[in-house]
């Protein structure tokens, strides 16, 4: 079967670092994507991993281990505007399978 | 600058009354997707088109259908909406289905459907 798991909610203070974990079991693997989704809005693309290792894009980094079926998204220097849901999505044979999202709450 | 455009942003319909949601794109992408997303849940893929080839998910109800008259437009038709169909409907595009490509999906702002 196909399954993507990520924590439901995480809380962190402004300026801190938060790591959102994602584990997956899917039919086929052609890349893992992280999206940010603010309430009532569309998901927006953050990062992409297809090979093992760390990809860094400014304050956001994403890591992938294909053998473990595991990824994380690291958010550094948290800002209030980072309060949103973060969706892990795996591309299988041409299709994207999404996790339910992790709601990150940033407090002052 | 909007690249994937969904109309309307909010749609209210009556129980059992057919409704059509529309999506257009200016990216000239080959693939268009329709997702259903309920509160605090993952977007659920309903179907996708690769060019004119239609691919229906096995668990998509027959009540949901789609049309893609040309590259730019794709429609979601709900023939007899039930209360359980109230959700956000997201349209997305991607350039290809190919592997080894950094090809994220580009989402529209969604249409929030309410059923009275």
Interface residues (C-beta under 8 A of the other chain):
Chain A: X4 X8 X30 X31 X33 X35 X40 X41 X42 X43 X44 X45 X48 X50 X87 X94 X95 X96 X97 X98 X99 X100 X101 X103
Chain B: X31 X33 X35 X40 X41 X42 X43 X44 X45 X48 X50 X88 X90 X97 X99 X100 X102 X104 X105 X106 X107 X108 X109 X110 X112
